[in-house]
Amino acid sequence: MAITKQVVIDQITITERGIILYREATKIIEDGVELTKTYHRSSLTPGQDLTGQPAQVVAICNTVWTAEVIAAYQAMQEANRLPEGE
């Protein structure tokens, strides 16, 4: 009777603004039979620090987040920022 825990990234989505959404599935398996599965979702915005992120997510971020994508995202954030005092 062997019980193992397996964590896999089972879903990665890229939005039109360059935001990366990914889902980790944690599976508990006994003798080849999946007993439970839970999910944890995370998101990363263009230009965000990738320290500690899964390697496959970092690879996608490094491909998608061109200088143009990062600049466009930052410009959108600045345009949507409320003026002080509001």
TIRO-2110 file (N, C-alpha, C; in Angstrom, 1 decimal):
// TIRO-2110
0.9, -1.2, 0.0, N, 1, A
0.0, 0.0, 0.0, CA, 1, A
0.9, 1.2, 0.0, C, 1, A
1.0, 1.9, -1.2, N, 2, A
1.9, 3.0, -1.3, CA, 2, A
1.0, 4.3, -1.5, C, 2, A
1.2, 5.3, -0.7, N, 3, A
0.4, 6.5, -0.8, CA, 3, A
1.4, 7.6, -1.2, C, 3, A
1.1, 8.3, -2.3, N, 4, A
1.9, 9.3, -2.8, CA, 4, A
1.2, 10.6, -3.0, C, 4, A
1.9, 11.7, -2.9, N, 5, A
1.3, 13.0, -3.2, CA, 5, A
2.0, 13.6, -4.4, C, 5, A
1.2, 14.1, -5.3, N, 6, A
1.7, 14.6, -6.6, CA, 6, A
1.1, 16.0, -6.9, C, 6, A
2.0, 16.9, -7.1, N, 7, A
1.6, 18.3, -7.4, CA, 7, A
2.0, 18.5, -8.9, C, 7, A
1.0, 18.9, -9.7, N, 8, A
1.2, 19.2, -11.1, CA, 8, A
0.5, 20.4, -11.5, C, 8, A
1.1, 21.1, -12.5, N, 9, A
0.4, 22.3, -13.1, CA, 9, A
-0.4, 21.7, -14.2, C, 9, A
-1.7, 21.8, -14.1, N, 10, A
-2.6, 21.1, -15.1, CA, 10, A
-3.3, 22.1, -16.0, C, 10, A
-3.1, 23.4, -15.8, N, 11, A
-3.7, 24.4, -16.6, CA, 11, A
-3.0, 25.7, -16.6, C, 11, A
-2.7, 26.3, -17.8, N, 12, A
-2.1, 27.6, -17.9, CA, 12, A
-2.9, 28.4, -18.9, C, 12, A
-3.2, 29.6, -18.6, N, 13, A
-4.0, 30.5, -19.5, CA, 13, A
-3.3, 31.8, -19.6, C, 13, A
-3.3, 32.4, -20.8, N, 14, A
-2.7, 33.7, -21.0, CA, 14, A
-3.8, 34.6, -21.5, C, 14, A
-4.0, 35.7, -20.8, N, 15, A
-5.1, 36.7, -21.1, CA, 15, A
-4.6, 37.6, -22.2, C, 15, A
-5.5, 38.4, -22.8, N, 16, A
-5.1, 39.3, -23.9, CA, 16, A
-4.1, 40.4, -23.4, C, 16, A
-4.1, 40.7, -22.1, N, 17, A
-3.3, 41.7, -21.6, CA, 17, A
-1.9, 41.1, -21.1, C, 17, A
-1.7, 39.8, -21.3, N, 18, A
-0.5, 39.2, -20.9, CA, 18, A
-0.4, 38.6, -19.5, C, 18, A
-1.6, 38.6, -18.8, N, 19, A
-1.6, 38.1, -17.4, CA, 19, A
-1.6, 36.5, -17.6, C, 19, A
-0.8, 35.9, -16.8, N, 20, A
-0.7, 34.4, -16.8, CA, 20, A
-1.4, 33.9, -15.6, C, 20, A
-2.4, 33.0, -15.9, N, 21, A
-3.2, 32.3, -14.8, CA, 21, A
-2.8, 30.8, -14.9, C, 21, A
-2.5, 30.3, -13.7, N, 22, A
-2.2, 28.8, -13.7, CA, 22, A
-2.8, 28.1, -12.5, C, 22, A
-3.0, 26.9, -12.7, N, 23, A
-3.6, 26.0, -11.7, CA, 23, A
-2.8, 24.9, -11.3, C, 23, A
-2.5, 24.7, -10.0, N, 24, A
-1.8, 23.5, -9.6, CA, 24, A
-2.8, 22.5, -9.0, C, 24, A
-2.7, 21.3, -9.4, N, 25, A
-3.5, 20.2, -8.8, CA, 25, A
-2.7, 19.4, -7.9, C, 25, A
-3.1, 19.2, -6.7, N, 26, A
-2.5, 18.3, -5.7, CA, 26, A
-3.3, 17.0, -5.6, C, 26, A
-2.6, 15.9, -6.0, N, 27, A
-3.3, 14.6, -6.0, CA, 27, A
-2.7, 13.7, -4.9, C, 27, A
-3.6, 13.0, -4.2, N, 28, A
-3.2, 12.0, -3.3, CA, 28, A
-3.6, 10.6, -4.0, C, 28, A
-2.6, 9.8, -4.1, N, 29, A
-2.7, 8.5, -4.9, CA, 29, A
-2.3, 7.4, -4.0, C, 29, A
-3.2, 6.3, -4.0, N, 30, A
-2.9, 5.1, -3.3, CA, 30, A
-2.9, 3.9, -4.3, C, 30, A
-1.8, 3.3, -4.4, N, 31, A
-1.7, 2.1, -5.3, CA, 31, A
-2.3, 2.4, -6.7, C, 31, A
-1.9, 3.6, -7.2, N, 32, A
-2.3, 3.9, -8.6, CA, 32, A
-3.7, 4.5, -8.7, C, 32, A
-4.5, 4.6, -7.6, N, 33, A
-5.8, 5.1, -7.6, CA, 33, A
-5.8, 6.5, -7.0, C, 33, A
-6.4, 7.4, -7.7, N, 34, A
-6.4, 8.8, -7.2, CA, 34, A
-7.5, 8.9, -6.1, C, 34, A
-7.1, 9.3, -4.9, N, 35, A
-8.1, 9.4, -3.8, CA, 35, A
-8.7, 10.8, -3.7, C, 35, A
-7.9, 11.8, -3.8, N, 36, A
-8.3, 13.1, -3.7, CA, 36, A
-7.6, 14.0, -4.7, C, 36, A
-8.2, 15.1, -5.0, N, 37, A
-7.5, 16.2, -5.9, CA, 37, A
-8.0, 17.5, -5.4, C, 37, A
-7.1, 18.4, -5.1, N, 38, A
-7.4, 19.8, -4.7, CA, 38, A
-6.7, 20.7, -5.7, C, 38, A
-7.2, 22.0, -5.8, N, 39, A
-6.6, 22.9, -6.7, CA, 39, A
-6.2, 24.2, -6.0, C, 39, A
-5.2, 24.8, -6.6, N, 40, A
-4.7, 26.1, -6.1, CA, 40, A
-4.5, 27.0, -7.4, C, 40, A
-5.1, 28.1, -7.5, N, 41, A
-4.9, 29.0, -8.6, CA, 41, A
-4.0, 30.2, -8.3, C, 41, A
-3.2, 30.6, -9.2, N, 42, A
-2.4, 31.8, -9.1, CA, 42, A
-2.4, 32.6, -10.4, C, 42, A
-2.0, 33.9, -10.2, N, 43, A
-1.9, 34.7, -11.4, CA, 43, A
-0.7, 35.6, -11.3, C, 43, A
-0.1, 35.9, -12.4, N, 44, A
1.1, 36.7, -12.5, CA, 44, A
0.9, 37.8, -13.6, C, 44, A
1.3, 39.0, -13.2, N, 45, A
1.1, 40.1, -14.1, CA, 45, A
2.4, 40.5, -14.9, C, 45, A
2.3, 41.0, -16.1, N, 46, A
3.5, 41.3, -16.9, CA, 46, A
4.5, 42.1, -16.1, C, 46, A
5.7, 41.6, -16.1, N, 47, A
6.8, 42.3, -15.4, CA, 47, A
7.0, 41.9, -13.9, C, 47, A
6.1, 41.1, -13.4, N, 48, A
6.2, 40.7, -12.0, CA, 48, A
7.4, 39.8, -11.7, C, 48, A
7.9, 39.8, -10.5, N, 49, A
9.1, 39.0, -10.1, CA, 49, A
8.6, 37.5, -10.2, C, 49, A
9.5, 36.7, -10.8, N, 50, A
9.1, 35.3, -11.0, CA, 50, A
9.9, 34.4, -10.0, C, 50, A
10.5, 35.0, -9.0, N, 51, A
11.2, 34.2, -8.1, CA, 51, A
10.3, 33.2, -7.4, C, 51, A
10.7, 31.9, -7.4, N, 52, A
9.9, 30.9, -6.7, CA, 52, A
8.7, 30.3, -7.5, C, 52, A
8.6, 30.8, -8.7, N, 53, A
7.5, 30.3, -9.5, CA, 53, A
7.9, 29.0, -10.2, C, 53, A
7.0, 28.1, -10.6, N, 54, A
7.3, 26.8, -11.3, CA, 54, A
8.1, 27.1, -12.6, C, 54, A
9.0, 26.3, -12.9, N, 55, A
9.9, 26.5, -14.1, CA, 55, A
9.1, 26.6, -15.4, C, 55, A
8.1, 25.8, -15.6, N, 56, A
7.3, 25.8, -16.8, CA, 56, A
6.5, 27.1, -16.9, C, 56, A
6.0, 27.7, -15.8, N, 57, A
5.3, 28.9, -15.8, CA, 57, A
6.3, 30.1, -16.1, C, 57, A
7.5, 30.0, -15.5, N, 58, A
8.5, 31.0, -15.8, CA, 58, A
8.8, 31.0, -17.3, C, 58, A
9.0, 29.9, -17.9, N, 59, A
9.3, 29.8, -19.3, CA, 59, A
8.2, 30.5, -20.2, C, 59, A
7.0, 30.3, -19.8, N, 60, A
5.9, 30.9, -20.6, CA, 60, A
5.9, 32.4, -20.4, C, 60, A
6.1, 32.8, -19.1, N, 61, A
6.2, 34.3, -18.9, CA, 61, A
7.3, 34.9, -19.7, C, 61, A
8.4, 34.3, -19.7, N, 62, A
9.6, 34.9, -20.4, CA, 62, A
9.3, 34.9, -21.9, C, 62, A
8.5, 34.1, -22.4, N, 63, A
8.1, 34.1, -23.8, CA, 63, A
7.1, 35.1, -24.1, C, 63, A
6.1, 35.2, -23.3, N, 64, A
4.9, 36.1, -23.5, CA, 64, A
5.2, 37.5, -23.2, C, 64, A
6.0, 37.8, -22.1, N, 65, A
6.2, 39.1, -21.6, CA, 65, A
7.3, 39.8, -22.3, C, 65, A
7.0, 40.2, -23.5, N, 66, A
8.0, 41.0, -24.3, CA, 66, A
8.0, 42.4, -23.7, C, 66, A
9.0, 43.2, -24.1, N, 67, A
9.0, 44.6, -23.6, CA, 67, A
7.7, 45.4, -23.9, C, 67, A
7.2, 45.1, -25.1, N, 68, A
5.9, 45.8, -25.5, CA, 68, A
4.8, 45.4, -24.6, C, 68, A
4.6, 44.1, -24.3, N, 69, A
3.5, 43.6, -23.4, CA, 69, A
3.6, 44.2, -22.1, C, 69, A
4.9, 44.3, -21.5, N, 70, A
5.0, 44.8, -20.2, CA, 70, A
4.7, 46.3, -20.2, C, 70, A
5.2, 47.1, -21.2, N, 71, A
4.9, 48.5, -21.3, CA, 71, A
3.4, 48.8, -21.5, C, 71, A
2.7, 48.0, -22.3, N, 72, A
1.3, 48.1, -22.5, CA, 72, A
0.5, 47.9, -21.2, C, 72, A
0.9, 46.8, -20.4, N, 73, A
0.3, 46.5, -19.2, CA, 73, A
0.5, 47.7, -18.2, C, 73, A
1.7, 48.2, -18.1, N, 74, A
2.0, 49.3, -17.1, CA, 74, A
1.2, 50.5, -17.5, C, 74, A
1.1, 50.8, -18.8, N, 75, A
0.3, 52.0, -19.3, CA, 75, A
-1.1, 51.8, -18.9, C, 75, A
-1.7, 50.6, -19.1, N, 76, A
-3.1, 50.4, -18.7, CA, 76, A
-3.3, 50.6, -17.2, C, 76, A
-2.4, 50.1, -16.4, N, 77, A
-2.5, 50.2, -15.0, CA, 77, A
-2.4, 51.7, -14.6, C, 77, A
-1.6, 52.5, -15.2, N, 78, A
-1.4, 53.9, -14.9, CA, 78, A
-2.7, 54.6, -15.4, C, 78, A
-3.3, 54.3, -16.5, N, 79, A
-4.5, 54.9, -17.0, CA, 79, A
-5.7, 54.7, -16.1, C, 79, A
-5.7, 53.5, -15.5, N, 80, A
-6.8, 53.1, -14.6, CA, 80, A
-6.6, 53.5, -13.2, C, 80, A
-5.5, 54.1, -12.8, N, 81, A
-5.2, 54.5, -11.5, CA, 81, A
-6.1, 55.8, -11.1, C, 81, A
-6.7, 55.8, -10.0, N, 82, A
-7.5, 56.9, -9.6, CA, 82, A
-6.6, 58.0, -9.1, C, 82, A
-7.0, 59.3, -9.4, N, 83, A
-6.2, 60.4, -8.9, CA, 83, A
-6.2, 60.4, -7.3, C, 83, A
-5.2, 61.0, -6.7, N, 84, A
-5.1, 61.1, -5.3, CA, 84, A
-6.3, 61.8, -4.7, C, 84, A
-6.8, 61.3, -3.6, N, 85, A
-7.9, 62.0, -2.9, CA, 85, A
-9.3, 61.5, -3.4, C, 85, A
-9.4, 60.6, -4.3, N, 86, A
-10.7, 60.1, -4.8, CA, 86, A
-11.0, 58.8, -4.3, C, 86, A
END
